[in-house]
Amino acid sequence: MYFALTYAFRLLGPMLGYLMSYTFLKFPENPFEDPEFGPEDPRFIGGWWMGFMLQGALILVCSAPIALFPRRLPGHKLGGTTVQKEEGLVSNLAGLLAALKRLGRNPIYILLVTNAIFNTYGRFGYHQMLPKYIENQFRVTASQASLMSGPPGIAALIVSILVGGYLIYRFRPSAKFLTLGLAVMEVLGSLGFLILTIPKCESIQMSNYGWDGQGLILEGSCNTNCNCTTKAFIPVCAPDGKTHFFSPCHAGCHSKENEMFTDCSCVADSFGPDEDSAAEGFCISDGCWNQALIYIITLPSISIIVNLLRVADMMVFLRCIKVEDKSIALGTFETFISAFGFIPYPIVFGALVDYVCLVWEKSCGQTGNCWFYDISKFNYLLHGASALFSMLAALCMFVVFFLSDRIYDLYKEDENAEELP
C-alpha cells in the first residue's frame, strides 16, 4: 500500500498541471492586449507562461520549511578522521564497482530497466503529444484539449493504482503471478492504443496544388498574384462543406460580408462560377464531438485495466536485487531511464509529429510551427508507435516471468531495516 499511495500522490502533480494548462491557455499570451480573436482561432496563443510563474511561486513557498531543517538530523553520526575518510573512499569505490558488476550480471534487473525505458517511450511519448492530437483530431481549443487529455486519464490511473495496491496487500500474490500479470497488462495496453485509433473525425481536406517535398503547395494560378503567406492560419470553408482553404487569401477572396468571404476566384475555379464564396472558420463536422467523447471515455477505461498491477513493478524491482545493492540499483536505474528514455523520447515523438505536418509557418525565410497536419497519419503514427513500445515492454516482462523463480521474499521486510522511533 505504501508504494500505491506514493504513486497516487505523485500523479496529483501532472493532474494539477493539466488543470492549470486548461485555465491559463484560455487567456491570451499578452493579457494586456486584445488579439481580436478567441481561443477557437488557430492564430490564438494562450498564456503558456502563466503556469510557470505560479509553479515557481509555489515551489518557493514550499521550499521555505525545508530551509528550517537543522544541518544534521537527530541521530546523525559525525565523520571520522581524514585518513579514515580516505580509506572509506577507496573501500566505497571498490564496493561500488562490485555492486555494478553484480547488477550487470542480474538478468531480471537488466530486463526491468529495459522494460521501463520502452514504457517511457510508449506512455510518456503518447501523453506528451496527446493534447496536440486531441486539438487537431477533434478540432477543439488548446485549453479544451488539455482538460480532455489529462484529468480523466490521470484520475483513472490513481484509482487503478490504489485498488491494485490494496488487492496486492490483501491477497499477496506470488512473484510469478505478478510478473505474468504485468506482462499481460502491457499487452492489453498495446491493444488499447490500437483501439484508440477508432474514434476519429472526418479528415480535413485542404485545397492544394501538389507537394513540394516539404509541404502542400497552396498557390495556384488563381492566387499567384495575391502574395499569400503561411504566417497566419485563417481557414475558410468551401461551399461543399468539406474542403478548406488555408486562408481567404489562398481562396482568392476579394471581399467579405459578415462571416462570408465573397468573390473568391480559387473557390470559383474549384466549384464553378456560381460558387465563389467561403465561410469563415473550419467546416462543421457532424458527429465530431461524439467521437471526442468516445475517445475520452475509452482512454481512462483502458487506463484502469492496464495499470491495476502497476505497483508490482517496484516490488519486483526491489526484490530482484540484494539489500546492499538497492541504493546503487536505484541510482543506476534512474541514470539509464534519463539517458535512454526521458531525454530521447521527446525528440523521437517530436520527429514523428513533424513528419505528418502538411503546412508549415514560413515567415522571413524561417520555418516556424506546424499549422496543419495529416490527421489520419498523425492518428496511426502516434498510437502505433506507442503500441509498438508497449509491446516491446511486454516482451521484456514475459522474460522476467520465466525468470521469476529467482525472486523470493516478495513481502518480507529487510532484515537490517531499522524500526522508526
N, C-alpha and C positions, 0 to 999 in steps of 0.2 A: 504493500500500500504506500510505503514511503516513496518508491520510485514513481508510482502513479500520481501521487499528489504533486511531486516535483515537476513531472511532465506537464500536468494540468496548469499549474501556476505559471510555468514558463510560456505557455501558449496564450496567456492573457495579454502578453506584450504585443504579439502580432495582431490580435483582435482589436486592441485599442489603437494600434497603428492604422488599421483599415478604417476604423471609425473616424479617426482624425483626418485621414485622407478624404473620406466621404464629405466631411464637414468643410474642410478648407478648400477643396477643389471647386466648391460652388462659388467661391469668391474670386474675382479677377486677380491676376498676378500683381497688378498695381491697384490696391484698393482705393486709391485717391483719384483714379481716372476711370471714366465710364467708357468701356470698349465699344459701346453702341450695339453689341450683340451678346446673346446669352450663352450659357454652357452647352446648349444643344448645337451651337455653331462650331464646325471643325476648327475655326481660327481661334476659338476661345482658349486661353491659357489660364488654368486655375492657380490658386495661391499655394503652389508646391512648397514654398519656403517657410510657410507659417508653422507647419508641423515641426520642422527642425528647431525653430525658435522656442516653441512650447516644450519640446522634449529636452532641449538644453537647459531651460529654466528648471524643469522638474528634476533633472539629474543633479543640478547644483543644490537644490533643496534637500534631496535625499542623501547627498554626499556629506552634508554638514554633520549629521550624527556620527558618521563613520570617523570623522576627524577627531571625535571626542574619545576614541578608544585609547587606552594607555600604550606606551611604547612597547611594553612587554605584557602579555596576558598573564593572569594568575597561573602559577604552576610552571611557568617558563624557566628552564634551566639556563644559567649563564654558560657561555662557551669556555673552552679550556685555553691553554697557553697557545702561543703562536706555533710552537713545534707540534703540539697535539693537533692543531688545526691543519697544518701541512700534511701530517701523517694521515689525518682523516680524509683530506682531499684526495690523496693518492689511493687510499682504500676505497673511497666512494667512486672514483673514476674506474677502478678495476671492477667494482661491483656493477657499475652502470654498463660496462661492456659485456659483462657476463649476463646481465639481465636482457640486454638487447639480443644477445646470441640465443638465449632461451626463447625469447619471443619470436625470433626469426625461424626457429625450428618448431613452432607451435602452429600446426595447420589450421586449427579452429580459429585461432586469433587472426591469422592472415586472411582467412575466408570472411570473418566478421568485418574486418576492416574494408575488404573489397566490396562486400555487401553494402556497407554504409556509404561508400563512395558512389556506387551505382544508384543507391537510393537518393543521394544528394542531387544527382542529375535528374532522376525521374520525378522527384517530389518538388524540390526547390526550383528546378528549372521550369516546371509546369506552373507553379504558383507565381513565379516571377512574371511570366508572360500572360497569366490568366486575365488580369484586368484589361490589358490591351486587346486580348482576344474577345472578351465579352463586349467591350466597347465597339469593336468593329463588326463582330458577327451579329449582334442583336441591336446595333445602332442606338445605343444609349450613351449618356454623357459619361465623362471620366469619373465624375463623382458617383453616379449610379453604379458604374462598373466596379468601383472599389467596394461599395456596400454589398453588391451581389456576389463578388468573388471571395471576400474574406470572412465575415462573421458567420454565415451559415455553415461553411465547411469547418471552421475552427471550433465552433460550438459543438458540432457533431463529434469532432476529434476529441475534445475534452470529455464528453460523455462516454465515448467509446473507451478511452484510456482509464477512466475511473471505474467503469463497470468491469473492464477486463482485469484491472488491478485487484478489484475485490474478488473476482472469481478465482484468480490465481492464489490469492491469500487464503481463500476459503477452502479450495479443493487441492491445492499443492500438486499440480500435475508434474509428471516426470520431465526430465530434460529432453528425452526422445519425443514425448508428446508435444512439448512447447516448440521445439525446433521444426518438427513436421508442420505444426500449426502455423508457424511463422512463414514457412516456405509456401504453404497453400494460400495464406493471406497475400503473399507477394504476387502469386499467380492471379488471384482474384483482382488484385489491384491493377495488374496489367490488362486484364479483360475489362475492368471498369473504365480505363482510359479509352479503350476501343468503343465501349458503349456510349461514352460521352461525345463521340463524333456524330451520333444520330440526330440529337436536337440541333437544328440549324435553320437559319433563314434563307430565303432565296438569294442567290448571289447577286451582287450589284453589277450591272452591266455598264461599263464606261465606254462611251463613244471614243474611238481611236482610229488611227490610220496606219497601224502596224507596230512593230517592235524594233527598237534601235540597239538592242543588246544591253541596255541599262534600264529601260522602262518603256512605257507606252508612248507612241508618237501621237501627240494631241493636236498637232497643227496640220491642217489640210488647205486645199485651195480656197475654201470658204472663209478662213480666218487668218490667212497668211499675213495680211497687211494690218492686222489688229494689234500686233506687238503684245500678244498674250504671254504671261509668265505663270510659273507654278509657285510663286511666292506665297499665295494665299489660296486655300481650297474653299471655293464657294459653289457647291454643287447645285445644279438645276436639273429638274426632271422633265424629260421629253413627253410629248403627247401620248405615247403608248403606255405611260405609267411604269416603265421598266428601265428604260435607257437613261443614263445620266451623262451630262457634260460636266467637265471639270469646273467650269466657271461660266458666267454669262458671256465673257469674252470669247472663250473657246466655242461657245454655241453660236457665236457671230451675232449676238443680240445688240440692237441699237437703241432700244427704248424700254421703259418699264412703266407698268400700270399696276399700282398696288403691289401684290406679290407675284405678278406675272411679268416675265420679260417677253417683249414682242419684237417683231421684225428681225427674227433670228435666222440668218442665212444658212448656217450649218444644219439647223433643225429642218428647214425647208428642203435642203438637199437630201436629207435622210428620209423624211416622211411626206414629202410632197409640198407643192407651193401653197396649198391651203392650210398647212400645219406649220406655222412659223413662230409659235410661242412656246415658252418653257416655264414651269413653275419653280419658284424659289425653294431650295432645300431638297432633301432626299425624297425619292418616290415612296409613297406609303405602301408598306408590305403587309398584306393581310396575314395574321397568324404569327407574326414575328415575336410579339410579346408572349404568346402562349409557348412558343419554343424556348424562350428565355426562362420562363417559369419552370418548364420541364427540366431544363439544364440545372438550375439552382436547387431543385428538389432532388434530382438524381445524384449530384455531386456529394452532398452530405450523407445521403443514404449509403453510397458506396464507402464513404469515409468511415462510417460507423462500423461497417462489416470488416474492412481490411485492417483496421487499427486496433481490433479487440485484444490482440496479444502483443501490442507494441511494447508494453512494459517488460516483457520477457527478453527483449533484445539486450538490455543492460544486465539482467540477471545472468543470462548465459555468458555474456562477455566477462563479467567479473568472476564467474566460477570456472572458466576455462584456463585461468592463469593462476600461478602461485600467489599466495598472500603478499609475499615480499616484493612481487613484481607489479603490483597494482598501480602504484604511482607512475612508474615509468611506462607501463602499458597504456594508461590513460593519456599521458603526455604524448606518446608516440602516435596513439590513435588520433588525437586532435591535430597533430602535425600533418599526418597523411591526409586526413579529411580536408584540412585547409588547403594543402598544396595541390591535391589532385581532385578535390571536389568543389569547395566554396570559391576558390579563385577561378578555375576554368569554366564552371557551369554557366555563369552569366555570359561569357564570351561565346560558348557553344550555342546556347539558345538565342542569343542576340543575333548570331550569324544566320541561324535558321529563319528567324523572323525577317531579317533583311533580305534573305533570298526570295521571299514571296512578295516583296514590295513591287508595285507596278508603277507608281508615280512618286518621284522624289521632289522635295522642295529644292529649287535651284534659284539662287539669288547672288548677284555679283560674282558669278563664276564659281560659287561654293555650293556644295551639296548639303542640305540640311536634313530635317526629319522626313519620315515617310508619310505621305498624305493618304495613299490608297493601296490596299493590299489585295492580293488574290486570296479572298477569304476561304475559298474551298481548299487551296493548298495549305493555308495557314491552319485550318482545322485538322487536316490529316497529318501534317508535319508535327504540330505541337503534341497532339495526342499519340501519334505513332511513335515519336521519339521517346516520350515519357513511358509508353507501354514497353518499348524495347529495353530501356534501362531497368524498369521494374522486373522484367523477365530475367535479365542478367543477374539482378539481385536475388531473384528466386532460385536460380541455379546454384548460386553460392550457398544459399541456406539449405538446399536439398543435400549438398555435400556435407554440410555441418550436421544435418540429421543423421547421415550414415556414420558420422564420427562421434555422435553424441554419447556413446557409451563411455567416452573418456571424461565426460563432465559428471562430477559427483558432488555430493553435499550441497545441492542447489539451494536448500533453505537453511543450512547450518550457519550460525554466526561465526565470524573469525575467532579462533581460539585466543589470539593475542589482543582482541579488541578490549579496550578498557571501558568500564561502565562509567556513564556520565554521572557526576555528583548530583 
